[in-house]
Amino acid sequence: MQSSDIPQVLTVQAAAYRGSMQESEATLASRHELSPATCWVAVDAGTTNAAVAGYLLTHPWRMAAPPPLDTRLDALPDVPDCWYVHDMALAPRTRGAGVARQLYAAALASAQSLGLRASALVAVQQSQGFWARFGYAAMRDVSPQMAAKLAGYGDGAVFMTRLL
């Protein structure tokens, strides 16, 4: 991903998420600015304009403290303990074409090169099954603090983890 991709990332996000789940340009750009090596886009093959067809924003973070939804990050933690998958979204035209798997594989290789041993994410909009295909499992018992944070991600948000 390049910083110049952010406007097209916002377009893909708008097609993938309902209103309250859409994050600001500043939020998405902060993830890329802090960890460009772990943020990826997929572009339409065979086109001259290289339109963004999907994206994956990830960064090193702390397992027990996922960032609140739509919050700009100013810094990464000094001692991250996980690879945090912030967001993946695909343009409707790409669904079923393996784009998600390709984006995830590229980012996973990058995360593993950082020496991180675990990954975490918050599944939204009933996406737990999607993330389970990548090896994530829902955390059954979460702390009251985590439950409060999950509430900010909308109804049915689920904290999920996996080993790398």
Backbone hydrogen bonds, N-H to C=O, Kabsch-Sander energy under -0.5 kcal/mol:
donor,donor_aa,acceptor,acceptor_aa,energy
5,D,2,Q,-2.2
6,I,3,S,-1.3
8,Q,5,D,-0.6
9,V,5,D,-2.3
10,L,6,I,-2.5
11,T,7,P,-1.3
12,V,8,Q,-2.2
13,Q,9,V,-2.8
14,A,10,L,-2.3
15,A,11,T,-1.4
16,A,12,V,-1.3
16,A,13,Q,-0.6
17,Y,13,Q,-2.3
21,M,18,R,-1.6
22,Q,18,R,-0.6
22,Q,19,G,-1.5
28,L,24,S,-2.2
29,A,25,E,-2.9
30,S,26,A,-1.9
31,R,27,T,-1.2
32,H,28,L,-1.6
33,E,29,A,-2.9
34,L,30,S,-2.0
35,S,31,R,-1.7
38,T,35,S,-1.8
39,C,36,P,-1.2
40,W,56,L,-2.7
42,A,54,G,-2.5
44,D,51,A,-2.4
47,T,44,D,-0.9
53,A,42,A,-3.6
54,G,42,A,-1.3
55,Y,89,A,-2.5
56,L,40,W,-2.5
57,L,87,D,-3.0
58,T,38,T,-0.6
58,T,56,L,-0.5
59,H,84,Y,-2.0
61,W,82,C,-2.6
65,A,62,R,-1.7
71,T,68,P,-0.7
81,D,61,W,-2.2
82,C,61,W,-1.8
83,W,118,A,-2.5
84,Y,59,H,-2.9
84,Y,82,C,-0.7
85,V,83,W,-0.6
85,V,120,A,-2.6
86,H,57,L,-1.6
86,H,84,Y,-1.0
87,D,57,L,-1.8
89,A,55,Y,-1.8
91,A,53,A,-3.3
94,T,91,A,-2.5
95,R,91,A,-0.6
95,R,92,P,-1.0
97,A,94,T,-2.1
99,V,94,T,-0.5
102,Q,98,G,-1.9
103,L,99,V,-2.7
104,Y,100,A,-2.7
105,A,101,R,-2.4
106,A,102,Q,-2.0
107,A,103,L,-2.3
108,L,104,Y,-3.0
109,A,105,A,-2.1
110,S,106,A,-1.5
111,A,107,A,-2.7
112,Q,108,L,-2.8
113,S,109,A,-1.5
114,L,110,S,-0.6
114,L,111,A,-1.2
115,G,112,Q,-1.5
116,L,111,A,-1.1
119,S,162,R,-2.7
120,A,83,W,-1.9
121,L,160,M,-2.0
122,V,85,V,-0.5
123,A,121,L,-0.6
123,A,158,V,-3.2
127,S,124,V,-0.9
131,W,127,S,-2.1
132,A,128,Q,-2.3
133,R,129,G,-1.2
133,R,130,F,-0.6
134,F,131,W,-1.4
135,G,132,A,-1.9
136,Y,131,W,-1.8
137,A,161,T,-2.6
139,M,159,F,-2.8
140,R,138,A,-0.7
142,V,140,R,-0.7
147,A,143,S,-2.7
148,A,144,P,-2.1
149,K,145,Q,-1.9
150,L,146,M,-2.8
151,A,147,A,-1.7
152,G,148,A,-0.8
152,G,149,K,-1.0
153,Y,150,L,-2.1
154,G,151,A,-1.3
157,A,154,G,-1.6
158,V,123,A,-2.1
160,M,121,L,-2.8
161,T,137,A,-2.3
162,R,119,S,-1.9
164,L,117,R,-3.0
